Amino acid sequence: MSVNILHCPVMKNEVLQSFPITDCNASCSMIDCTLGEGGHSEMMLSAYPGLRIVGLDRDAQIIKKAEERLSVFGDRFQSVNTWFDDYLRDHELGTVDFILFDLGISIFHYQESQRGFSFQKKEEILDMRLCVDSSLSAYEVVNEYSQDDLADVIYNYGEERYSRRIAKAIVDARTKNPIRTSGELENVIFNSVPVNYRYGRIHPATRTFQAIRIEVNKELDRIEPALDAAIGCLKPKGRIAVITFHSLEDRIAKWTFKKHLAMDKPDIVLLNKKPLEPTREECEINPPSRSAKLRVVEKLGT
Ligand SMILES: C[S@@+](CC[C@H](N)C(=O)[O-])C[C@H]1O[C@@H](n2cnc3c(N)ncnc32)[C@H](O)[C@@H]1O
């Protein structure tokens, strides 16, 4: 049965080169912390016949798609429905060759999940949870947070310059009726910002939707503990590659690695001083890749 794949994995060549193997039949292991629809895992399993991958994702729906796509690789691929920070914290130390993070969410979430991630889908209920068992959804953030807390979320996680105006407009709107759908929220945001901002380079709701999604899934809080634990899980000479899509994520990756480099006995080396970026051709073919940055580190020791 063929799977309907929506997400185009970014920087595939750069990821492959970041995880080199001299004998591609040699047995080795990888944790794909952000499995999604399994594009990066498929590439790695195809390139290295001796590789086994454990793929993690907190979203049960997307994992099913990846499992179907990767079933051709038999027991070389296994999936686990979990938050990556929880999984890595409990994983055996010093046992893994490669660990990949491709942070954020997938095109699947915007286009197919029906959970209100996209303001282009007007009728979806505001949810935005990756894990549908979590108690906090976008509906609670939008309808129950205080105006100050909302403004802080929108500012801190969206870097939205009109965070206070947008938060006030949300609170004003919800005193009449709860804001239920992505379209209703988009409409409130659109009408709250100055006219010249409504027709700028990006849609005025982009940053607020990003911020609410980050708050719901505690996305940024998970990165540093996960990277710390991932370093512990690597074998000597094992590598971590992290792909980030906005400055908030990238800053955390950069500072976490700096913290390890500044230790009395550093446990990693940086493989590229500046993060790698996608080629111009990739950005043209796959515009969402435009903001990607790839950082790679190697574990020290013999
Ligand atoms: C950008 S997509 C990965 C796409 C994937 N590399 C591919 O080629 O299809 C990120 C995925 O990570 C998942 N995710 C994000 N944060 C997570 C976390 N803290 N723990 C587990 N999964 C997470 C999301 O559900 C999403 O499916």
The ligand as a Gaussian input file, in Angstrom:
#p B3LYP/6-31G(d) Opt

LIG

0 1
 C       10.153000      18.525000      10.874000
 S        9.283000      17.085000      11.280000
 C       10.428000      15.802000      10.860000
 C       10.365000      15.393000       9.447000
 C       11.181000      14.150000       9.149000
 N       12.595000      14.386000       9.332000
 C       10.908000      13.628000       7.752000
 O       11.863000      13.495000       6.965000
 O        9.744000      13.333000       7.434000
 C        9.402000      17.046000      13.033000
 C        8.651000      15.876000      13.672000
 O        9.080000      15.791000      15.031000
 C        7.990000      15.598000      15.886000
 N        8.379000      16.236000      17.154000
 C        8.603000      17.548000      17.377000
 N        9.032000      17.764000      18.626000
 C        9.099000      16.530000      19.216000
 C        9.503000      16.073000      20.511000
 N        9.919000      16.935000      21.458000
 N        9.467000      14.751000      20.778000
 C        9.053000      13.864000      19.825000
 N        8.644000      14.238000      18.582000
 C        8.680000      15.551000      18.281000
 C        6.808000      16.219000      15.201000
 O        5.619000      15.544000      15.552000
 C        7.156000      16.036000      13.708000
 O        6.538000      14.899000      13.190000

